[in-house]
Amino acid sequence: MNISSAIFDRSAPDLDSCPDESLLEFAFIGRSNVGKSSLLNMLSGEGNLARVSKTPGFTKLINIFTMNRTWRLVDLPGYGFAHVARENKARFNNAVADYLQNRVNLCCVFALIDSGLPPQKIDLEFVEWLTRNSVPFVLVFTKTDKIKPAKVRTNIEAFTERISAWYEKLPEIFTCSAVTKQGRQELLGVIEEAIAAESPGSRNPPRETVVPSEDLPAISRKASARGADKRPNPARPW
């Protein structure tokens, strides 16, 4: 896939403020300082598509871009950021949860993980949340240029070992670097395949409200089957 245009649509504070559902959307999210903005700029070929900040949690709204006039890239606020007032942090997290649960044209989430770190509790909990809510996603391990390849492999293996009990088949895994542009074509390929696989009229109503977090099982418990997924059937339906 080639990116010929990237047009900023809007910054939405909540789901109701998002644009209409006429185009498929692909959302990117990760913990603070995972390198999300740099990755989005690398994927789009635009150096300033997403603002790169030294302040963790700079992205506080749902930022939406129309790509090639045919699909949307969605830059979601990171989870776990520290430099925001507690009440705002809760509000933004609720807006993200609402978007991920109820955006019917959301085709796939790219869950970003720092390849230089061993499995982090906050990342594991977020991946479990995606799984429990039947949100289609792929795992993307970032910043591979900063870490020795052997360490990257060790951290990915440790992460997949922690989540392996939740799936019959693991989510698809990618590695990338915004500096070397490693993984760019592979990630764009996920989007291209999903768009090609989507057929008109296959979208369904939003899913029902998620089970409250306090009622979720322990993180080691196998997640429920994805057969009840109400989203558009993407190219990779895990």
C-alpha positions in Angstrom: 0.0 0.0 0.0 1.2 3.5 -0.8 0.0 6.6 1.1 -0.9 9.3 -1.3 -2.7 11.6 1.1 -3.2 12.0 4.8 -5.8 14.6 5.8 -6.5 15.6 9.4 -10.2 15.2 10.0 -10.8 16.1 13.7 -9.8 15.7 17.3 -12.8 14.1 19.1 -13.3 14.1 22.9 -15.7 11.2 22.7 -17.4 8.7 20.4 -20.3 11.0 19.6 -17.9 13.6 18.2 -16.3 11.1 15.7 -17.1 11.4 12.0 -19.7 9.2 10.3 -19.0 5.5 9.9 -18.7 5.4 6.1 -14.9 4.6 6.2 -13.1 1.7 7.8 -10.9 2.8 10.7 -7.6 1.4 12.0 -6.7 2.6 15.5 -3.2 2.8 17.2 -2.8 2.7 20.9 -0.1 2.0 23.5 1.2 2.9 26.9 2.9 6.3 27.4 6.3 6.7 25.6 5.8 3.7 23.4 6.7 5.7 20.3 3.2 5.9 18.9 3.5 9.3 17.3 6.8 8.5 15.6 5.4 5.3 14.3 2.3 7.1 12.8 4.5 9.6 11.1 6.6 6.8 9.7 3.6 4.9 8.4 2.0 7.9 6.8 5.2 9.3 5.3 4.2 12.6 6.9 6.8 13.9 9.3 4.2 15.9 11.3 1.1 13.9 11.0 1.2 13.1 14.7 3.0 15.5 17.1 5.9 13.9 18.9 6.2 15.1 22.4 8.7 14.5 25.2 5.7 14.6 27.7 4.1 11.2 28.2 0.4 11.2 27.5 0.5 14.2 25.2 -2.3 12.8 23.1 -5.5 13.4 25.0 -8.2 13.3 22.3 -9.2 10.8 19.6 -7.3 12.2 16.6 -8.6 11.0 13.2 -7.0 11.2 9.8 -8.4 10.3 6.4 -5.9 8.3 4.4 -5.9 8.0 0.7 -9.5 9.3 1.0 -10.6 5.7 1.5 -9.8 4.8 5.2 -9.1 6.4 8.5 -6.1 6.2 10.8 -7.1 6.8 14.4 -4.5 8.0 17.0 -5.9 7.1 20.4 -4.8 8.5 23.8 -2.2 6.3 25.4 -3.0 4.5 28.6 -1.1 4.9 31.8 0.1 8.5 31.3 1.0 10.3 34.5 1.1 14.1 33.7 -2.7 14.6 33.5 -5.1 15.3 36.3 -6.7 12.2 37.6 -10.2 13.3 36.6 -9.1 14.0 33.0 -7.2 10.7 32.8 -10.4 8.8 33.8 -12.5 10.7 31.3 -10.1 10.1 28.4 -9.8 6.4 29.3 -13.6 6.1 29.3 -13.8 7.8 25.9 -11.2 5.3 24.5 -13.1 2.3 26.0 -16.4 3.6 24.4 -14.7 4.0 21.0 -13.1 0.5 21.1 -16.3 -1.2 22.2 -18.9 0.7 20.1 -17.2 2.0 17.0 -18.8 -0.3 14.4 -16.4 0.7 11.5 -13.3 0.0 13.6 -11.6 -2.8 11.7 -8.4 -3.4 13.6 -6.4 -2.1 16.6 -2.7 -1.9 16.5 -1.6 -2.5 20.1 1.8 -1.1 20.6 4.3 -2.6 23.0 7.8 -1.4 23.8 10.2 -4.1 22.6 12.9 -3.0 25.0 10.9 -3.9 28.1 9.9 -7.2 29.7 6.1 -7.8 29.9 4.5 -4.9 31.7 1.3 -5.4 33.7 -0.4 -2.5 32.1 0.2 -3.9 28.6 -1.0 -7.4 29.6 -4.1 -6.0 31.2 -4.9 -3.9 28.1 -4.4 -6.9 25.8 -6.7 -9.0 28.0 -9.3 -6.2 27.8 -9.2 -6.2 24.0 -9.5 -10.0 24.0 -12.4 -10.0 26.5 -14.2 -7.5 24.4 -13.6 -9.2 21.1 -11.8 -6.2 19.6 -9.7 -7.3 16.6 -6.1 -6.4 17.1 -2.5 -7.1 16.2 0.6 -6.7 18.5 3.3 -4.3 17.3 6.6 -4.2 19.2 8.2 -0.8 18.7 11.6 0.8 19.0 13.5 -2.3 17.7 16.4 0.0 16.6 17.2 0.8 20.2 17.5 -2.8 21.4 19.7 -5.7 20.4 17.8 -8.3 18.3 18.3 -11.0 20.9 16.8 -8.9 23.6 13.8 -8.0 21.4 13.2 -11.8 20.7 13.5 -12.5 24.5 11.0 -9.8 25.4 8.5 -10.9 22.7 8.8 -14.5 23.7 8.2 -13.6 27.4 5.1 -11.5 26.4 3.6 -14.2 24.2 4.2 -16.8 26.9 2.2 -14.7 29.4 -0.8 -14.4 27.0 -0.7 -17.8 25.3 -3.2 -19.4 27.5 -5.9 -16.9 26.3 -5.9 -18.1 22.7 -6.1 -21.1 20.5 -4.1 -19.0 18.1 -1.9 -16.1 19.1 -2.6 -12.6 17.7 -0.4 -11.7 14.8 2.9 -10.1 15.9 4.9 -7.4 14.2 8.1 -5.5 15.0 8.9 -2.0 13.8 11.2 1.0 14.1 10.2 4.5 13.2 13.9 5.3 12.7 14.8 2.5 10.2 11.2 2.2 8.9 11.3 -1.5 9.6 7.8 -3.0 9.6 6.2 -0.2 7.6 5.1 -2.3 4.6 4.0 -5.1 6.8 1.7 -2.9 8.9 0.3 -1.2 5.9 -0.2 -4.7 4.4 -2.5 -5.5 7.4 -4.6 -2.5 6.6 -4.6 -3.3 2.9 -5.7 -6.9 3.4 -8.4 -5.9 5.8 -9.9 -3.3 3.4 -9.8 -5.9 0.6 -11.5 -8.4 2.8 -14.3 -6.1 3.9 -17.5 -6.5 1.9 -20.4 -3.9 1.7 -23.3 -4.6 4.0 -21.3 -6.7 6.5 -21.3 -4.2 9.4 -23.4 -5.0 12.4 -24.7 -3.0 15.4 -22.4 -2.1 18.3 -21.6 -4.7 20.9 -23.3 -4.7 24.3 -21.8 -3.1 27.3 -18.6 -4.7 28.6 -18.4 -6.6 31.9 -17.1 -4.2 34.6 -13.4 -4.5 35.2 -13.8 -5.8 38.7 -15.7 -8.8 37.3 -13.0 -9.8 34.9 -11.2 -13.1 35.6 -7.6 -13.2 36.7 -5.2 -12.3 33.9 -4.0 -15.9 33.5 -7.5 -17.2 32.7 -8.2 -18.1 29.1 -10.4 -15.5 27.5 -13.8 -16.3 26.1 -14.2 -17.3 22.5 -14.4 -14.6 19.8 -17.3 -16.2 18.0 -19.7 -13.6 19.3 -17.8 -10.7 17.8 -20.2 -8.2 16.4 -17.6 -6.1 14.5 -16.9 -6.2 10.7 -15.1 -9.4 10.0 -11.4 -8.3 9.4 -8.8 -10.2 7.5 -7.4 -11.6 10.8 -10.4 -12.5 13.0 -8.9 -13.5 16.3 
